């Protein structure tokens, strides 16, 4: 495994454990967003332009088509999707396909989402609820708008991540966390002073779509994005390192 990927995997796992702490603490999306203050950049909604709604509707239909073969998660696994941290309790599980994530850096195909989104049922099974589309970290907002209109959906990135020095894993956790996407450190200067490693971005652009939501406002829900990602760094997934 390349050293860069090994480093990313370590960062990914560290963030995932911190995510579990947040999920245990947070009872709703508003509280989760408050925890992420300073660490999440979200696009603002633009004025709707002619054709935006039709484009968004077409993407929703494509997402349904992309999801159709994978109502049984075993088929997703058979087709190359891999579960992100299946043994860590999460409100939503990302099944990510490396080839789709890599291709998404240069081309948008709504029939090939980077991730399938599942919720675990009370029986321990997985229920498919949506998909995640991605773009490279340095794409500008006009580029992501061309993929999914910013008048309809709010793309986001996770930003201002300070990786803790060795031996300070506990500082990712709790209400007084210093490091990670839940931490109090938001700047290069603060991170340097704490002996950490500062990363302006930890992954590329992401947007979720939940095409079977009955409420149109929830089809492109930001709340589910926050509940599903929290402190996780998906950049260690094959195909998700977008810089």
Backbone bond lengths (Angstrom), bond angles and torsions (degrees), N, CA, C in turn:
res aa  C-N    CA-C-N  psi(-1)  N-CA   C-N-CA  omega(-1)  CA-C   N-CA-C  phi
1 X - - - 1.467 - - 1.527 109.17 -
2 X 1.348 119.27 129.28 1.456 121.00 179.44 1.520 111.28 -57.72
3 X 1.353 115.72 148.33 1.463 119.86 -176.63 1.512 111.66 -60.37
4 X 1.343 117.25 -35.75 1.464 120.14 -179.66 1.518 110.68 -63.65
5 X 1.342 115.43 -40.53 1.460 119.07 179.81 1.519 110.57 -69.48
6 X 1.350 117.51 -38.86 1.468 119.72 177.30 1.523 110.59 -59.70
7 X 1.334 115.57 -42.38 1.466 119.72 178.42 1.511 110.79 -62.53
8 X 1.336 116.39 -41.11 1.460 120.42 179.72 1.517 111.24 -65.60
9 X 1.336 116.05 -39.19 1.464 119.65 179.50 1.522 110.05 -62.22
10 X 1.332 117.24 -43.67 1.468 119.81 178.14 1.514 110.72 -59.74
11 X 1.327 116.09 -46.13 1.460 120.39 179.33 1.514 110.31 -60.98
12 X 1.318 116.19 -43.20 1.455 122.59 -179.04 1.521 111.19 -58.85
13 X 1.332 116.85 -49.13 1.462 120.78 -178.17 1.522 110.78 -65.50
14 X 1.322 116.56 -40.63 1.462 120.06 178.20 1.514 110.88 -58.82
15 X 1.319 115.44 -47.01 1.458 119.78 179.54 1.515 111.23 -63.98
16 X 1.317 116.18 -37.00 1.456 119.43 -178.39 1.522 111.18 -62.85
17 X 1.317 117.64 -42.70 1.457 119.70 177.75 1.519 110.84 -63.92
18 X 1.318 116.74 -37.85 1.459 119.02 175.92 1.515 110.70 -66.04
19 X 1.321 116.27 -33.22 1.464 119.72 176.43 1.519 110.55 -61.03
20 X 1.338 116.05 -42.20 1.454 118.83 178.39 1.507 112.21 -59.57
21 X 1.314 116.43 -37.17 1.460 119.85 177.81 1.515 110.96 -63.89
22 X 1.315 115.95 -42.50 1.465 119.35 179.29 1.517 110.98 -64.10
23 X 1.321 116.66 -42.98 1.459 119.80 -178.14 1.522 110.67 -62.85
24 X 1.309 116.61 -34.24 1.463 119.74 178.51 1.516 111.30 -70.67
25 X 1.340 116.68 -29.09 1.453 120.48 -176.02 1.526 112.18 -87.24
26 X 1.334 115.66 -33.34 1.461 119.72 -168.04 1.515 111.04 -91.75
27 X 1.307 115.74 137.64 1.460 119.98 179.61 1.509 112.27 -109.29
28 X 1.327 118.42 -3.31 1.455 119.97 -179.50 1.496 110.98 -164.55
29 X 1.350 115.77 167.98 1.451 120.75 -174.65 1.512 112.28 -68.01
30 X 1.310 118.80 -33.76 1.459 120.58 -179.51 1.514 110.47 -63.87
31 X 1.318 116.50 -43.08 1.454 120.19 177.43 1.517 110.21 -64.46
32 X 1.336 117.11 -39.99 1.451 120.13 178.83 1.507 111.81 -62.01
33 X 1.324 117.50 -42.14 1.456 120.94 178.71 1.510 110.85 -64.24
34 X 1.316 117.10 -35.98 1.457 119.85 177.73 1.521 110.37 -63.16
35 X 1.340 116.54 -40.79 1.458 120.18 177.86 1.524 110.88 -62.51
36 X 1.338 117.55 -32.43 1.452 121.71 -175.77 1.513 112.37 -86.44
37 X 1.318 119.29 3.01 1.455 122.64 -176.79 1.518 110.72 -53.06
38 X 1.341 115.43 128.47 1.451 120.73 -179.72 1.505 114.31 86.50
39 X 1.324 116.90 -6.46 1.460 120.51 -177.84 1.525 113.05 -121.54
40 X 1.309 117.97 1.14 1.458 120.50 177.27 1.520 109.27 -129.80
41 X 1.327 115.67 128.54 1.459 120.66 173.44 1.516 107.94 -106.17
42 X 1.321 116.04 125.28 1.459 121.32 179.04 1.520 109.15 -120.65
43 X 1.315 115.15 140.04 1.454 119.18 176.59 1.524 109.81 -68.34
44 X 1.311 116.13 151.04 1.457 120.88 174.66 1.519 109.01 -89.03
45 X 1.313 115.69 151.18 1.459 119.63 179.09 1.525 110.07 -69.98
46 X 1.313 115.83 129.80 1.455 121.60 176.93 1.524 109.72 -89.74
47 X 1.313 115.06 165.68 1.464 119.78 172.74 1.526 108.71 -65.81
48 X 1.318 115.68 138.76 1.456 119.66 -177.36 1.526 110.28 -69.53
49 X 1.318 115.80 131.64 1.455 123.00 179.34 1.526 109.87 -105.76
50 X 1.337 116.80 157.34 1.468 119.30 176.48 1.532 110.50 -54.89
51 X 1.296 115.44 131.36 1.455 120.72 178.40 1.517 114.71 94.05
52 X 1.346 117.52 -15.11 1.468 119.47 -177.74 1.524 112.24 -61.86
53 X 1.331 116.52 -47.23 1.456 119.24 -176.88 1.519 111.13 -65.56
54 X 1.328 116.23 -40.65 1.465 119.56 179.17 1.528 110.72 -63.10
55 X 1.343 116.78 -40.26 1.464 120.16 178.30 1.526 110.30 -64.43
56 X 1.329 116.93 -44.21 1.460 120.31 179.79 1.524 111.08 -63.65
57 X 1.320 116.42 -41.04 1.466 119.94 178.69 1.526 111.04 -62.90
58 X 1.328 116.37 -38.45 1.463 120.14 178.46 1.530 110.84 -65.22
59 X 1.331 116.69 -36.79 1.467 120.26 177.93 1.525 110.51 -67.00
60 X 1.322 116.54 -40.45 1.467 120.23 177.39 1.527 110.11 -60.30
61 X 1.318 117.10 -43.77 1.466 120.23 178.35 1.526 111.23 -64.63
62 X 1.334 116.23 -38.91 1.464 119.73 177.63 1.527 110.81 -65.91
63 X 1.332 116.32 -37.67 1.464 119.98 178.07 1.527 110.60 -62.69
64 X 1.324 116.47 -40.73 1.467 119.78 176.77 1.524 110.77 -60.77
65 X 1.333 115.55 -42.74 1.466 119.57 179.23 1.527 110.98 -65.23
66 X 1.329 116.17 -39.29 1.462 120.03 179.18 1.522 111.59 -66.03
67 X 1.320 116.41 -33.14 1.459 121.33 -178.23 1.525 112.85 -79.22
68 X 1.315 116.93 -24.90 1.461 121.50 -170.53 1.532 114.08 -51.49
69 X 1.332 119.80 -43.05 1.473 118.30 -177.92 1.524 114.17 -75.13
70 X 1.332 117.93 -6.98 1.456 120.39 -167.09 1.519 114.02 -119.02
71 X 1.327 116.96 25.28 1.458 118.89 174.09 1.527 110.07 -61.01
72 X 1.316 116.43 -33.92 1.465 122.27 170.81 1.528 107.16 -92.00
73 X 1.320 116.45 114.96 1.464 119.60 -174.45 1.522 112.91 -63.74
74 X 1.322 117.55 -20.97 1.460 119.63 177.70 1.524 110.99 -61.63
75 X 1.320 116.74 -32.78 1.457 120.11 178.11 1.525 110.83 -68.37
76 X 1.334 115.85 -37.43 1.467 119.31 176.34 1.527 110.36 -61.08
77 X 1.324 116.65 -44.42 1.462 120.13 178.11 1.525 110.94 -62.17
78 X 1.320 116.37 -40.92 1.462 120.62 -179.60 1.523 111.96 -64.67
79 X 1.333 116.19 -29.26 1.463 120.94 -178.16 1.526 113.23 -93.45
80 X 1.310 117.56 10.85 1.455 119.82 171.88 1.508 116.49 102.04
81 X 1.334 118.37 2.34 1.469 120.36 174.17 1.529 108.57 -79.43
82 X 1.325 116.42 140.54 1.457 121.33 -178.63 1.526 109.82 -122.88
83 X 1.335 116.52 137.88 1.466 121.30 -177.08 1.521 109.60 -77.88
84 X 1.319 115.17 131.19 1.455 120.67 174.12 1.523 109.07 -80.25
85 X 1.345 116.28 112.85 1.461 123.46 175.92 1.531 113.25 49.48
86 X 1.321 117.55 65.32 1.463 120.35 -177.48 1.518 114.28 -63.35
87 X 1.331 117.62 -22.90 1.466 120.54 -176.96 1.519 113.85 -92.64
88 X 1.339 116.99 0.02 1.456 121.30 176.52 1.527 108.34 -99.61
89 X 1.344 119.87 121.30 1.471 120.58 179.35 1.525 110.85 -57.84
90 X 1.316 116.10 128.77 1.459 122.66 -178.88 1.525 108.65 -140.52
91 X 1.336 117.92 152.33 1.459 119.72 175.33 1.517 111.69 -73.58
92 X 1.338 116.32 -20.00 1.455 121.21 -178.40 1.525 108.17 -154.26
93 X 1.332 115.94 136.03 1.457 120.97 -176.75 1.524 110.23 -108.95
94 X 1.331 115.28 132.95 1.456 121.47 178.03 1.531 108.96 -94.74
95 X 1.320 115.97 121.47 1.457 122.16 171.04 1.530 105.40 -102.25
96 X 1.318 117.21 109.64 1.460 121.72 -169.33 1.525 111.29 -110.75
97 X 1.338 114.54 137.26 1.465 121.09 177.80 1.518 109.03 -109.02
98 X 1.330 116.32 118.63 1.461 121.45 -173.85 1.520 112.08 -57.57
99 X 1.317 117.15 -45.94 1.463 120.23 -175.60 1.522 111.30 -61.39
100 X 1.321 117.12 -38.63 1.463 120.19 179.56 1.523 111.10 -68.01
101 X 1.335 116.98 -40.44 1.456 120.26 178.90 1.512 112.20 -64.02
102 X 1.327 116.59 -40.12 1.464 120.48 178.83 1.525 110.38 -66.78
103 X 1.324 116.70 -45.52 1.463 120.43 -179.40 1.520 111.78 -63.20
104 X 1.336 117.03 -32.62 1.467 121.32 -177.04 1.517 112.73 -67.21
105 X 1.319 117.77 -15.44 1.462 119.56 176.99 1.530 111.13 -63.12
106 X 1.322 116.02 -30.87 1.461 120.24 -172.84 1.518 114.45 -118.88
107 X 1.340 116.85 -14.42 1.464 119.14 -173.59 1.519 109.45 -152.37
108 X 1.331 115.74 137.71 1.461 120.28 179.56 1.515 110.18 -101.08
109 X 1.316 115.80 117.90 1.457 122.19 175.14 1.521 107.48 -126.00
110 X 1.335 117.99 103.49 1.468 119.83 -176.92 1.520 113.76 -64.88
111 X 1.338 117.09 -12.81 1.456 120.30 175.85 1.530 112.13 -82.97
112 X 1.346 116.02 -6.75 1.464 120.31 -178.93 1.527 110.14 -129.44
113 X 1.325 117.39 71.37 1.473 120.09 179.72 1.520 111.21 -64.76
114 X 1.326 115.43 151.25 1.463 119.89 176.37 1.523 110.73 -64.65
115 X 1.331 116.93 -40.13 1.469 120.39 -178.17 1.517 110.98 -135.40
116 X 1.320 114.89 146.60 1.459 123.19 166.20 1.522 106.98 -97.44
117 X 1.324 116.83 140.34 1.462 121.85 -175.34 1.529 109.93 -110.13
118 X 1.312 115.56 123.27 1.461 122.12 -178.78 1.526 110.55 -123.05
119 X 1.331 115.11 150.43 1.461 121.52 166.81 1.521 108.20 -111.57
120 X 1.329 115.49 144.36 1.460 119.54 178.66 1.517 108.83 -83.52
121 X 1.320 116.41 134.30 1.455 121.72 -179.15 1.525 110.27 -86.90
122 X 1.333 114.92 170.19 1.465 119.73 179.33 1.524 111.43 -64.47
123 X 1.335 116.71 -20.47 1.462 120.52 178.22 1.524 112.08 -86.84
124 X 1.344 116.43 -0.30 1.454 119.75 179.82 1.507 114.41 87.13
125 X 1.318 116.21 6.87 1.461 121.31 177.74 1.528 108.84 -90.51
126 X 1.328 117.34 -179.29 1.458 122.06 177.68 1.520 110.24 -118.02
127 X 1.333 115.78 134.14 1.460 122.13 176.61 1.519 108.83 -111.00
128 X 1.321 117.04 125.01 1.457 122.23 -179.25 1.522 110.03 -75.28
129 X 1.349 116.80 127.15 1.470 120.39 -176.79 1.519 113.78 -124.59
130 X 1.322 118.28 -15.66 1.459 117.98 -177.31 1.512 112.58 -178.33
131 X 1.334 114.66 -170.13 1.459 121.20 178.73 1.524 109.32 -137.46
132 X 1.322 115.44 161.80 1.459 121.39 174.34 1.520 109.36 -122.37
133 X 1.335 115.12 129.88 1.457 121.63 172.70 1.520 108.96 -104.53
134 X 1.324 116.40 151.22 1.458 120.72 -177.24 1.522 110.86 -135.63
135 X 1.317 114.93 164.25 1.460 122.37 171.45 1.522 107.66 -145.35
136 X 1.308 117.03 165.11 1.464 121.38 -177.62 1.526 110.40 -65.58
137 X 1.310 116.31 155.63 1.456 121.81 -172.75 1.520 112.61 -64.39
138 X 1.346 117.86 -30.17 1.460 119.94 -176.22 1.524 113.40 -95.21
139 X 1.318 117.54 10.38 1.466 119.65 174.24 1.524 109.26 -66.34
140 X 1.329 117.10 138.97 1.464 118.90 177.75 1.525 109.98 -86.12
141 X 1.314 116.00 171.69 1.463 119.55 -172.67 1.521 112.44 -70.30
142 X 1.319 117.70 -25.93 1.460 118.73 174.25 1.525 110.63 -67.24
143 X 1.326 116.44 -34.81 1.463 120.07 178.90 1.525 111.50 -67.73
144 X 1.328 117.06 -45.96 1.465 117.30 179.98 1.526 110.95 -71.65
145 X 1.333 116.65 -28.21 1.459 120.22 174.87 1.523 110.70 -62.87
146 X 1.332 116.45 -34.34 1.463 120.27 178.44 1.525 111.47 -68.51
147 X 1.315 116.72 -22.72 1.467 120.61 177.84 1.529 110.79 -84.81
148 X 1.308 115.69 -60.19 1.470 121.72 176.84 1.522 106.69 -129.98
149 X 1.332 118.27 118.33 1.468 121.05 -172.21 1.526 112.96 -56.40
150 X 1.331 115.05 133.90 1.460 121.11 179.77 1.523 112.56 -74.48
151 X 1.307 117.63 -5.26 1.464 120.36 171.88 1.524 111.29 -81.42
152 X 1.332 116.16 -15.27 1.463 122.01 -176.76 1.525 111.36 -108.62
153 X 1.319 116.09 -44.83 1.467 121.70 -173.76 1.520 110.42 -122.94
154 X 1.328 115.29 153.80 1.463 121.87 175.94 1.532 108.72 -111.70
155 X 1.314 115.22 106.12 1.455 120.61 173.94 1.535 108.82 -71.28
156 X 1.330 116.41 159.32 1.457 118.58 176.30 1.520 112.07 -147.07
157 X 1.325 114.14 159.23 1.458 123.71 172.18 1.526 108.49 -130.00
158 X 1.327 116.10 153.28 1.457 121.32 171.26 1.525 108.13 -97.49
159 X 1.329 115.98 129.91 1.466 121.07 -169.30 1.531 111.20 -133.88
160 X 1.344 114.44 170.09 1.475 122.79 171.93 1.526 112.38 55.09
161 X 1.311 115.03 54.67 1.462 121.30 -178.81 1.525 110.17 -96.92
162 X 1.310 117.23 126.17 1.464 122.66 175.25 1.522 108.44 -108.29
163 X 1.329 115.91 112.58 1.457 121.34 178.22 1.520 109.30 -77.28
164 X 1.310 116.48 128.65 1.467 121.40 -176.13 1.524 111.57 -69.12
165 X 1.321 116.59 149.34 1.469 119.55 172.62 1.530 110.32 -63.07
166 X 1.311 115.79 160.80 1.464 120.84 178.24 1.524 110.10 -55.58
167 X 1.332 114.95 137.23 1.454 120.02 176.74 1.511 114.96 88.41
168 X 1.342 117.46 2.36 1.462 119.89 -178.68 1.529 112.09 -117.52
169 X 1.316 116.49 36.26 1.460 120.96 -179.26 1.523 112.04 -56.50
170 X 1.330 117.33 -37.21 1.466 120.90 -177.26 1.518 111.97 -61.46
171 X 1.333 117.27 -22.37 1.466 120.40 -177.29 1.521 112.92 -75.27
172 X 1.338 117.42 -2.35 1.462 121.06 171.94 1.529 111.21 -83.48
173 X 1.319 118.10 -13.45 1.458 122.61 -167.24 1.521 112.90 -106.49
174 X 1.328 114.10 159.84 1.456 121.13 167.77 1.515 114.61 80.16
175 X 1.320 114.68 176.06 1.464 120.81 -176.60 1.518 112.31 -69.62
176 X 1.329 117.85 -18.52 1.466 121.43 179.00 1.524 111.99 -107.11
177 X 1.324 116.65 25.90 1.464 120.84 179.91 1.524 110.89 -57.06
178 X 1.328 115.85 138.78 1.466 121.28 178.11 1.523 111.62 -99.73
179 X 1.343 116.65 -37.43 1.458 121.10 -169.83 1.528 111.36 -110.18
180 X 1.328 115.31 165.70 1.452 120.59 177.19 1.511 112.74 82.44
181 X 1.321 114.75 -169.74 1.460 121.33 -175.90 1.519 112.98 -80.33
182 X 1.325 117.59 -1.41 1.462 121.68 173.05 1.519 111.18 -109.88
183 X 1.331 116.63 -0.55 1.449 120.62 -169.94 1.511 114.83 -82.39
184 X 1.322 114.45 166.16 1.465 121.47 -179.41 1.521 112.37 -79.92
185 X 1.325 117.26 -13.54 1.465 121.16 -179.65 1.521 109.90 -84.67
186 X 1.345 115.68 126.32 1.460 120.37 -176.98 1.522 113.64 -125.24
187 X 1.334 118.12 -7.66 1.459 120.39 -172.69 1.523 111.41 -127.55
188 X 1.340 114.62 159.85 1.460 121.30 176.42 1.524 110.84 -57.72
189 X 1.337 116.18 -43.29 1.459 120.70 -176.89 1.529 111.30 -63.32
190 X 1.322 116.58 -45.67 1.467 120.30 179.18 1.523 110.74 -62.91
191 X 1.326 115.43 -40.60 1.461 120.06 -178.35 1.526 110.71 -66.98
192 X 1.333 116.47 -44.16 1.467 120.03 178.07 1.529 110.79 -59.44
193 X 1.332 115.76 -42.72 1.467 120.24 -178.88 1.523 111.79 -63.85
194 X 1.344 116.27 -29.63 1.465 120.82 -179.55 1.524 112.34 -89.18
195 X 1.334 116.72 0.18 1.457 120.13 179.08 1.506 114.30 79.95
196 X 1.341 117.32 16.67 1.454 121.17 -178.82 1.515 113.07 -93.95
197 X 1.321 115.16 -177.29 1.462 122.53 175.56 1.518 108.03 -115.63
198 X 1.327 117.02 121.54 1.460 121.75 -173.85 1.518 110.85 -92.71
199 X 1.328 115.96 130.96 1.456 122.88 176.39 1.524 108.04 -122.16
200 X 1.341 118.19 112.87 1.470 119.97 -179.93 1.525 112.84 -59.16
201 X 1.339 116.82 -36.14 1.461 122.62 176.93 1.519 107.92 -134.68
202 X 1.327 116.88 144.32 1.456 119.33 176.38 1.519 112.49 -112.91
203 X 1.294 118.59 -3.52 1.456 122.36 174.89 1.514 109.04 -168.55
204 X 1.321 116.49 177.09 1.453 120.48 -176.18 1.514 113.15 -86.04
205 X 1.323 114.37 -166.44 1.463 121.06 177.54 1.520 110.22 -70.01
206 X 1.328 115.59 144.31 1.462 121.62 178.32 1.522 110.10 -139.96
207 X 1.326 115.01 148.23 1.461 120.66 171.05 1.525 107.67 -148.70
208 X 1.317 116.56 139.21 1.460 122.47 178.27 1.526 109.55 -104.87
209 X 1.324 114.86 150.30 1.464 120.19 171.24 1.522 107.97 -135.78
210 X 1.330 114.55 135.19 1.467 122.53 -179.86 1.527 107.01 -118.30
211 X 1.330 117.69 84.29 1.466 120.79 -165.85 1.517 115.40 -69.92
212 X 1.330 117.80 -15.99 1.463 119.46 -178.20 1.522 113.42 -100.34
213 X 1.329 117.43 8.99 1.461 119.87 174.71 1.529 109.66 -65.94
214 X 1.330 116.28 135.03 1.464 120.07 -179.66 1.521 111.95 -75.40
215 X 1.325 117.03 -28.34 1.458 121.96 177.70 1.527 108.49 -89.46
216 X 1.342 118.36 115.75 1.471 120.44 -177.66 1.520 113.41 -54.66
217 X 1.336 117.24 -29.31 1.467 120.03 -179.22 1.521 112.12 -67.26
218 X 1.340 116.64 -20.44 1.459 120.33 -177.34 1.529 113.27 -95.42
219 X 1.327 116.43 -6.14 1.462 119.45 179.95 1.526 110.77 -62.26
220 X 1.334 115.91 -39.96 1.466 122.10 177.48 1.533 109.25 -112.11
221 X 1.318 117.36 44.92 1.457 122.74 -170.46 1.521 112.82 -64.87
222 X 1.314 115.86 130.82 1.464 122.07 171.96 1.521 109.88 -79.47
223 X 1.332 117.75 -33.36 1.462 121.43 -178.66 1.517 111.02 -57.84
224 X 1.329 116.82 -46.34 1.455 119.35 -179.40 1.518 111.42 -67.13
225 X 1.343 116.70 -31.72 1.460 118.99 175.17 1.511 110.36 -58.64
226 X 1.338 116.22 -47.40 1.464 119.11 -177.36 1.517 111.23 -66.60
227 X 1.335 116.23 -43.86 1.454 118.67 -179.22 1.519 111.96 -64.60
228 X 1.330 116.42 -30.09 1.454 119.16 -176.42 1.507 114.90 -85.35
229 X 1.329 118.49 -25.74 1.456 119.99 -176.31 1.512 112.29 -101.11
230 X 1.340 115.62 -54.28 1.453 120.37 -178.36 1.529 110.80 49.73
231 X 1.334 117.17 -120.58 1.462 120.53 -172.38 1.521 113.17 -94.78
232 X 1.308 117.87 16.14 1.455 120.26 -173.90 1.527 111.32 -82.84
233 X 1.327 115.50 142.43 1.452 122.09 173.39 1.519 108.08 -109.46
234 X 1.325 116.31 104.18 1.457 120.59 -176.73 1.519 112.25 -82.71
235 X 1.321 117.97 2.34 1.456 119.88 -176.58 1.522 112.60 -67.09
236 X 1.328 117.53 -17.95 1.460 119.32 179.28 1.519 112.28 -82.44
237 X 1.322 117.98 -11.63 1.448 119.66 173.63 1.528 108.57 -66.00
238 X 1.323 119.14 137.59 1.457 119.73 175.68 1.522 110.62 -54.18
239 X 1.319 115.89 128.98 1.453 120.34 -179.88 1.495 114.71 90.71
240 X 1.333 118.22 -7.79 1.460 120.38 -175.96 1.518 113.26 -100.48
241 X 1.335 118.38 -5.58 1.460 120.49 176.31 1.521 107.02 -80.49
242 X 1.330 116.09 104.86 1.456 118.98 -165.45 1.510 114.78 -107.72
243 X 1.314 118.23 13.27 1.449 119.06 176.36 1.516 110.85 -97.25
